[in-house]
């Protein structure tokens, strides 16, 4: 069959597109491309050229993590040892916070508050207040290695931190004191998140497992079936009923996200396969104009993908070529995503339903 290609290289604001007839397992063989699944059986590849707004960079070095503080502001950190609060709609830096001695690894925001926490390779966690002094509000020291997980309780009274030292520490936010400590052999923590409205904490690890902890005594409540690759990140849905974790990998081996039911924890619900390098972050997208629940993933392969949560189908892929590994993903508002990258700072992405589901690159800062 004939292959139709069209290139609009003369107009940088446009996209270049290619159309491929789908035959058999063709879509599994077309690697390192971006796809939009269409009901007429055609895979549409979209590559957005430079049509986005570039603001002054928030960081001078690679960005490790970004988190949304509210519907206007985000907080980010990276190798420059600095925590930066930005207006993600305008790209303006609101305030810079300096207090860590090494790279920032994680950030956790206090719900409906101006306060947030940052973790670092310097083995400490620091509490900050956007409305107060740029100096640290509180220090939490107790880990012997880099802190790689942070989670705030729903009532904001407790903080859980995890590290490559195989331990989880539970802190009293008000006093800064460690109230519980737990250690599991070979449990090199990669991420933590608190289950909304529950006393449970979800945790991924380099030992390829996903654990559910009960904060009342900091005991393991459940261990999900072991995966084949390192689990790099986890996220819980707003209703607290489902969670998604993602895997390391290379060349398409591993590199998947997995959906689990927190009420029926024996087996996975669905898997999302299509990335070709480690997936660094995964998020549930808010229900907006879409008729289906969606999940977004970002990967070291420079791609952000949107998936049908129920079927596992990849609905759209945006390639951020030249950005290097994509390190972190956060929901800004119901139609906006923030994506941290190794080479080109933070990207603002917009979910567009005007012509079917699309993901547009709006700005970088």
One Martini backbone bead per residue (centre of mass of N, CA, C, O) as a GRO file, in nm:
protein
  365
    1UNK     BB    1   0.102   0.033   0.014
    2UNK     BB    2   0.066   0.354   0.033
    3UNK     BB    3   0.271   0.631   0.144
    4UNK     BB    4   0.181   0.917   0.324
    5UNK     BB    5   0.349   1.242   0.310
    6UNK     BB    6   0.380   1.541   0.519
    7UNK     BB    7   0.548   1.867   0.506
    8UNK     BB    8   0.573   2.174   0.722
    9UNK     BB    9   0.867   2.332   0.729
   10UNK     BB   10   0.798   2.643   0.661
   11UNK     BB   11   0.600   2.627   0.926
   12UNK     BB   12   0.666   2.631   1.263
   13UNK     BB   13   0.356   2.640   1.376
   14UNK     BB   14   0.327   2.372   1.273
   15UNK     BB   15   0.260   2.041   1.173
   16UNK     BB   16   0.382   1.729   1.115
   17UNK     BB   17   0.254   1.458   0.904
   18UNK     BB   18   0.158   1.108   0.924
   19UNK     BB   19   0.017   0.828   0.737
   20UNK     BB   20  -0.093   0.502   0.849
   21UNK     BB   21  -0.170   0.200   0.775
   22UNK     BB   22  -0.334  -0.059   0.946
   23UNK     BB   23  -0.151  -0.375   0.993
   24UNK     BB   24  -0.191  -0.560   1.234
   25UNK     BB   25   0.129  -0.505   1.406
   26UNK     BB   26   0.228  -0.222   1.325
   27UNK     BB   27   0.204  -0.044   1.591
   28UNK     BB   28   0.437  -0.221   1.738
   29UNK     BB   29   0.673  -0.138   1.513
   30UNK     BB   30   0.636   0.171   1.555
   31UNK     BB   31   0.899   0.333   1.666
   32UNK     BB   32   0.970   0.636   1.794
   33UNK     BB   33   0.670   0.757   1.807
   34UNK     BB   34   0.372   0.945   1.748
   35UNK     BB   35   0.027   0.897   1.858
   36UNK     BB   36  -0.311   0.884   1.718
   37UNK     BB   37  -0.605   0.741   1.783
   38UNK     BB   38  -0.837   0.631   1.537
   39UNK     BB   39  -1.151   0.511   1.435
   40UNK     BB   40  -1.043   0.460   1.118
   41UNK     BB   41  -0.746   0.310   1.157
   42UNK     BB   42  -0.556   0.560   1.199
   43UNK     BB   43  -0.231   0.667   1.243
   44UNK     BB   44  -0.128   0.967   1.401
   45UNK     BB   45   0.144   1.176   1.352
   46UNK     BB   46   0.282   1.417   1.590
   47UNK     BB   47   0.496   1.712   1.541
   48UNK     BB   48   0.600   1.967   1.733
   49UNK     BB   49   0.705   2.260   1.677
   50UNK     BB   50   0.801   2.586   1.723
   51UNK     BB   51   0.496   2.697   1.921
   52UNK     BB   52   0.620   2.820   2.187
   53UNK     BB   53   0.672   2.971   2.489
   54UNK     BB   54   0.970   3.141   2.601
   55UNK     BB   55   1.111   3.164   2.906
   56UNK     BB   56   1.277   3.215   3.166
   57UNK     BB   57   1.459   3.022   3.348
   58UNK     BB   58   1.423   2.883   3.667
   59UNK     BB   59   1.678   2.709   3.592
   60UNK     BB   60   2.032   2.623   3.539
   61UNK     BB   61   1.946   2.327   3.575
   62UNK     BB   62   1.828   2.044   3.615
   63UNK     BB   63   1.503   1.912   3.659
   64UNK     BB   64   1.357   1.688   3.899
   65UNK     BB   65   1.096   1.863   4.011
   66UNK     BB   66   0.729   1.901   4.006
   67UNK     BB   67   0.470   2.108   4.167
   68UNK     BB   68   0.146   2.187   4.261
   69UNK     BB   69   0.014   2.438   4.466
   70UNK     BB   70  -0.183   2.564   4.249
   71UNK     BB   71  -0.360   2.723   3.981
   72UNK     BB   72  -0.072   2.914   3.948
   73UNK     BB   73   0.141   2.745   4.118
   74UNK     BB   74   0.480   2.628   4.132
   75UNK     BB   75   0.719   2.372   4.237
   76UNK     BB   76   1.081   2.348   4.217
   77UNK     BB   77   1.366   2.120   4.150
   78UNK     BB   78   1.739   2.067   4.152
   79UNK     BB   79   2.083   2.086   4.085
   80UNK     BB   80   2.088   2.396   4.208
   81UNK     BB   81   1.952   2.369   4.514
   82UNK     BB   82   1.676   2.503   4.423
   83UNK     BB   83   1.374   2.652   4.515
   84UNK     BB   84   1.088   2.721   4.293
   85UNK     BB   85   0.846   2.974   4.247
   86UNK     BB   86   0.581   2.971   4.000
   87UNK     BB   87   0.406   3.108   3.737
   88UNK     BB   88   0.279   2.891   3.499
   89UNK     BB   89   0.122   3.105   3.312
   90UNK     BB   90   0.391   3.321   3.284
   91UNK     BB   91   0.692   3.232   3.409
   92UNK     BB   92   0.716   3.361   3.682
   93UNK     BB   93   0.914   3.438   3.945
   94UNK     BB   94   0.839   3.454   4.291
   95UNK     BB   95   1.048   3.245   4.447
   96UNK     BB   96   1.348   3.173   4.630
   97UNK     BB   97   1.503   2.871   4.777
   98UNK     BB   98   1.767   2.840   5.028
   99UNK     BB   99   1.911   2.520   5.210
  100UNK     BB  100   2.056   2.327   5.036
  101UNK     BB  101   2.352   2.118   4.946
  102UNK     BB  102   2.177   1.966   4.729
  103UNK     BB  103   1.988   1.809   4.537
  104UNK     BB  104   1.667   1.801   4.438
  105UNK     BB  105   1.415   1.530   4.459
  106UNK     BB  106   1.158   1.642   4.631
  107UNK     BB  107   0.802   1.741   4.639
  108UNK     BB  108   0.558   1.862   4.892
  109UNK     BB  109   0.230   1.967   4.924
  110UNK     BB  110   0.010   2.150   5.103
  111UNK     BB  111  -0.308   2.147   5.121
  112UNK     BB  112  -0.440   2.448   5.101
  113UNK     BB  113  -0.146   2.598   5.083
  114UNK     BB  114   0.185   2.768   5.126
  115UNK     BB  115   0.307   2.492   5.190
  116UNK     BB  116   0.627   2.302   5.176
  117UNK     BB  117   0.842   2.032   5.062
  118UNK     BB  118   1.193   1.930   5.065
  119UNK     BB  119   1.424   1.713   4.909
  120UNK     BB  120   1.761   1.560   4.942
  121UNK     BB  121   2.097   1.459   4.904
  122UNK     BB  122   2.155   1.576   5.208
  123UNK     BB  123   1.926   1.407   5.392
  124UNK     BB  124   1.696   1.626   5.385
  125UNK     BB  125   1.416   1.816   5.516
  126UNK     BB  126   1.216   2.100   5.407
  127UNK     BB  127   1.028   2.375   5.524
  128UNK     BB  128   0.795   2.597   5.354
  129UNK     BB  129   0.685   2.952   5.298
  130UNK     BB  130   0.561   3.161   5.065
  131UNK     BB  131   0.452   3.396   5.279
  132UNK     BB  132   0.728   3.403   5.395
  133UNK     BB  133   1.025   3.330   5.443
  134UNK     BB  134   1.304   3.208   5.253
  135UNK     BB  135   1.343   3.052   5.496
  136UNK     BB  136   1.339   2.794   5.681
  137UNK     BB  137   1.082   2.651   5.883
  138UNK     BB  138   1.188   2.339   5.872
  139UNK     BB  139   1.369   2.055   5.999
  140UNK     BB  140   1.454   1.713   5.867
  141UNK     BB  141   1.659   1.476   6.047
  142UNK     BB  142   1.746   1.098   5.976
  143UNK     BB  143   1.893   1.026   5.730
  144UNK     BB  144   2.176   0.848   5.559
  145UNK     BB  145   2.040   0.922   5.283
  146UNK     BB  146   1.884   0.992   5.025
  147UNK     BB  147   1.586   1.155   4.959
  148UNK     BB  148   1.296   0.979   4.771
  149UNK     BB  149   1.045   1.057   4.972
  150UNK     BB  150   0.713   1.228   4.984
  151UNK     BB  151   0.438   1.272   5.235
  152UNK     BB  152   0.120   1.412   5.304
  153UNK     BB  153  -0.123   1.438   5.502
  154UNK     BB  154  -0.452   1.531   5.479
  155UNK     BB  155  -0.414   1.715   5.763
  156UNK     BB  156  -0.094   1.809   5.778
  157UNK     BB  157   0.048   1.666   6.046
  158UNK     BB  158   0.208   1.470   5.849
  159UNK     BB  159   0.529   1.318   5.755
  160UNK     BB  160   0.671   1.124   5.491
  161UNK     BB  161   0.986   0.955   5.458
  162UNK     BB  162   1.225   0.841   5.208
  163UNK     BB  163   1.503   0.605   5.135
  164UNK     BB  164   1.810   0.445   5.048
  165UNK     BB  165   1.820   0.333   5.363
  166UNK     BB  166   1.533   0.162   5.393
  167UNK     BB  167   1.356   0.403   5.509
  168UNK     BB  168   1.088   0.520   5.719
  169UNK     BB  169   0.956   0.843   5.818
  170UNK     BB  170   0.762   0.987   6.085
  171UNK     BB  171   0.625   1.317   6.115
  172UNK     BB  172   0.588   1.603   6.306
  173UNK     BB  173   0.520   1.905   6.181
  174UNK     BB  174   0.509   2.095   6.434
  175UNK     BB  175   0.794   1.974   6.577
  176UNK     BB  176   0.998   1.785   6.392
  177UNK     BB  177   0.941   1.495   6.490
  178UNK     BB  178   1.010   1.165   6.520
  179UNK     BB  179   0.756   0.893   6.561
  180UNK     BB  180   0.850   0.695   6.322
  181UNK     BB  181   1.017   0.374   6.231
  182UNK     BB  182   1.114   0.202   5.921
  183UNK     BB  183   1.259  -0.120   5.808
  184UNK     BB  184   1.360  -0.262   5.484
  185UNK     BB  185   1.515  -0.477   5.311
  186UNK     BB  186   1.593  -0.335   5.001
  187UNK     BB  187   1.416  -0.057   5.043
  188UNK     BB  188   1.447   0.150   4.785
  189UNK     BB  189   1.322   0.444   4.765
  190UNK     BB  190   1.125   0.638   4.508
  191UNK     BB  191   0.821   0.675   4.635
  192UNK     BB  192   0.550   0.885   4.771
  193UNK     BB  193   0.195   0.847   4.877
  194UNK     BB  194  -0.110   0.963   4.990
  195UNK     BB  195  -0.413   0.852   5.081
  196UNK     BB  196  -0.706   0.981   5.049
  197UNK     BB  197  -0.861   0.976   5.365
  198UNK     BB  198  -0.614   0.802   5.474
  199UNK     BB  199  -0.362   0.604   5.667
  200UNK     BB  200  -0.214   0.566   5.384
  201UNK     BB  201   0.093   0.453   5.214
  202UNK     BB  202   0.258   0.480   4.911
  203UNK     BB  203   0.529   0.260   4.770
  204UNK     BB  204   0.825   0.266   4.594
  205UNK     BB  205   1.087   0.041   4.452
  206UNK     BB  206   1.393  -0.119   4.363
  207UNK     BB  207   1.253  -0.415   4.436
  208UNK     BB  208   0.975  -0.406   4.249
  209UNK     BB  209   0.775  -0.274   4.458
  210UNK     BB  210   0.444  -0.228   4.610
  211UNK     BB  211   0.353  -0.041   4.897
  212UNK     BB  212   0.139  -0.055   5.193
  213UNK     BB  213   0.100   0.178   5.450
  214UNK     BB  214   0.052   0.215   5.799
  215UNK     BB  215   0.071   0.499   5.996
  216UNK     BB  216  -0.023   0.317   6.238
  217UNK     BB  217   0.306   0.231   6.311
  218UNK     BB  218   0.444   0.171   6.046
  219UNK     BB  219   0.307  -0.065   5.858
  220UNK     BB  220   0.273  -0.325   5.651
  221UNK     BB  221  -0.031  -0.396   5.470
  222UNK     BB  222   0.084  -0.426   5.160
  223UNK     BB  223   0.189  -0.637   4.877
  224UNK     BB  224   0.241  -0.629   4.566
  225UNK     BB  225   0.306  -0.765   4.290
  226UNK     BB  226   0.588  -0.832   4.144
  227UNK     BB  227   0.791  -0.693   3.928
  228UNK     BB  228   1.047  -0.669   3.666
  229UNK     BB  229   1.089  -0.369   3.764
  230UNK     BB  230   1.155  -0.079   3.864
  231UNK     BB  231   0.984   0.137   4.080
  232UNK     BB  232   0.950   0.497   4.035
  233UNK     BB  233   0.627   0.548   4.071
  234UNK     BB  234   0.328   0.708   4.232
  235UNK     BB  235  -0.043   0.716   4.226
  236UNK     BB  236  -0.350   0.857   4.347
  237UNK     BB  237  -0.662   0.884   4.337
  238UNK     BB  238  -0.896   1.104   4.455
  239UNK     BB  239  -1.082   0.854   4.575
  240UNK     BB  240  -0.872   0.615   4.672
  241UNK     BB  241  -0.909   0.341   4.472
  242UNK     BB  242  -0.657   0.407   4.290
  243UNK     BB  243  -0.345   0.306   4.128
  244UNK     BB  244  -0.020   0.413   3.992
  245UNK     BB  245   0.260   0.265   3.831
  246UNK     BB  246   0.616   0.269   3.740
  247UNK     BB  247   0.885   0.181   3.510
  248UNK     BB  248   1.162   0.071   3.419
  249UNK     BB  249   1.384   0.088   3.122
  250UNK     BB  250   1.465  -0.046   2.779
  251UNK     BB  251   1.367  -0.072   2.456
  252UNK     BB  252   1.062  -0.153   2.577
  253UNK     BB  253   1.161  -0.279   2.836
  254UNK     BB  254   0.922  -0.225   3.019
  255UNK     BB  255   0.804   0.091   3.048
  256UNK     BB  256   0.550   0.072   3.246
  257UNK     BB  257   0.218   0.105   3.345
  258UNK     BB  258   0.014   0.046   3.650
  259UNK     BB  259  -0.305  -0.064   3.748
  260UNK     BB  260  -0.473  -0.038   4.068
  261UNK     BB  261  -0.671  -0.181   4.331
  262UNK     BB  262  -0.720  -0.092   4.669
  263UNK     BB  263  -0.959  -0.315   4.718
  264UNK     BB  264  -0.819  -0.518   4.488
  265UNK     BB  265  -0.478  -0.629   4.529
  266UNK     BB  266  -0.394  -0.886   4.360
  267UNK     BB  267  -0.447  -0.746   4.077
  268UNK     BB  268  -0.419  -0.603   3.794
  269UNK     BB  269  -0.595  -0.405   3.562
  270UNK     BB  270  -0.365  -0.236   3.395
  271UNK     BB  271  -0.161  -0.164   3.102
  272UNK     BB  272   0.104   0.072   2.981
  273UNK     BB  273   0.235   0.045   2.651
  274UNK     BB  274   0.516   0.253   2.463
  275UNK     BB  275   0.763   0.303   2.588
  276UNK     BB  276   1.149   0.313   2.567
  277UNK     BB  277   1.176   0.422   2.859
  278UNK     BB  278   1.175   0.534   3.149
  279UNK     BB  279   0.928   0.595   3.380
  280UNK     BB  280   0.900   0.882   3.599
  281UNK     BB  281   0.580   0.949   3.554
  282UNK     BB  282   0.235   0.955   3.701
  283UNK     BB  283  -0.112   1.054   3.619
  284UNK     BB  284  -0.418   1.172   3.698
  285UNK     BB  285  -0.678   1.297   3.520
  286UNK     BB  286  -0.909   1.510   3.513
  287UNK     BB  287  -1.240   1.544   3.473
  288UNK     BB  288  -1.382   1.679   3.182
  289UNK     BB  289  -1.454   1.648   2.849
  290UNK     BB  290  -1.403   1.369   2.886
  291UNK     BB  291  -1.549   1.032   2.862
  292UNK     BB  292  -1.275   0.938   2.997
  293UNK     BB  293  -1.037   0.803   3.175
  294UNK     BB  294  -0.708   0.940   3.253
  295UNK     BB  295  -0.354   0.898   3.172
  296UNK     BB  296  -0.022   1.017   3.250
  297UNK     BB  297   0.311   1.012   3.097
  298UNK     BB  298   0.669   1.021   3.166
  299UNK     BB  299   0.992   1.010   2.993
  300UNK     BB  300   1.322   0.946   2.886
  301UNK     BB  301   1.204   0.960   2.572
  302UNK     BB  302   1.056   1.257   2.553
  303UNK     BB  303   0.758   1.156   2.643
  304UNK     BB  304   0.405   1.218   2.635
  305UNK     BB  305   0.127   1.029   2.758
  306UNK     BB  306  -0.209   0.931   2.673
  307UNK     BB  307  -0.457   0.732   2.848
  308UNK     BB  308  -0.677   0.481   2.867
  309UNK     BB  309  -0.759   0.356   3.165
  310UNK     BB  310  -0.938   0.100   3.080
  311UNK     BB  311  -0.771  -0.012   2.801
  312UNK     BB  312  -0.459   0.110   2.736
  313UNK     BB  313  -0.479   0.321   2.528
  314UNK     BB  314  -0.312   0.531   2.315
  315UNK     BB  315  -0.415   0.867   2.237
  316UNK     BB  316  -0.140   1.039   2.298
  317UNK     BB  317   0.171   1.195   2.166
  318UNK     BB  318   0.439   1.391   2.301
  319UNK     BB  319   0.731   1.540   2.169
  320UNK     BB  320   1.033   1.661   2.356
  321UNK     BB  321   1.266   1.742   2.184
  322UNK     BB  322   1.571   1.828   2.360
  323UNK     BB  323   1.497   1.774   2.682
  324UNK     BB  324   1.539   1.510   2.760
  325UNK     BB  325   1.470   1.378   3.031
  326UNK     BB  326   1.171   1.313   3.191
  327UNK     BB  327   1.113   1.367   3.551
  328UNK     BB  328   0.821   1.524   3.575
  329UNK     BB  329   0.465   1.526   3.683
  330UNK     BB  330   0.187   1.771   3.677
  331UNK     BB  331  -0.113   1.908   3.789
  332UNK     BB  332  -0.250   2.224   3.744
  333UNK     BB  333  -0.520   2.165   3.587
  334UNK     BB  334  -0.772   2.016   3.410
  335UNK     BB  335  -0.574   2.116   3.129
  336UNK     BB  336  -0.288   2.102   3.289
  337UNK     BB  337   0.067   2.045   3.246
  338UNK     BB  338   0.370   1.959   3.421
  339UNK     BB  339   0.715   1.935   3.285
  340UNK     BB  340   1.011   1.799   3.365
  341UNK     BB  341   1.360   1.858   3.267
  342UNK     BB  342   1.699   1.826   3.188
  343UNK     BB  343   1.738   2.074   2.949
  344UNK     BB  344   1.430   2.259   2.945
  345UNK     BB  345   1.291   2.251   3.206
  346UNK     BB  346   0.962   2.369   3.205
  347UNK     BB  347   0.650   2.240   3.091
  348UNK     BB  348   0.359   2.350   2.921
  349UNK     BB  349   0.056   2.168   2.901
  350UNK     BB  350  -0.235   2.104   2.681
  351UNK     BB  351  -0.555   1.989   2.694
  352UNK     BB  352  -0.733   1.910   2.387
  353UNK     BB  353  -1.093   1.883   2.268
  354UNK     BB  354  -1.169   2.029   1.989
  355UNK     BB  355  -1.019   1.773   1.799
  356UNK     BB  356  -0.994   1.602   2.006
  357UNK     BB  357  -0.737   1.446   2.148
  358UNK     BB  358  -0.484   1.669   2.281
  359UNK     BB  359  -0.130   1.774   2.313
  360UNK     BB  360   0.008   2.086   2.404
  361UNK     BB  361   0.274   2.310   2.359
  362UNK     BB  362   0.298   2.621   2.526
  363UNK     BB  363   0.554   2.618   2.738
  364UNK     BB  364   0.876   2.749   2.874
  365UNK     BB  365   1.086   2.779   3.209
   0.00000   0.00000   0.00000
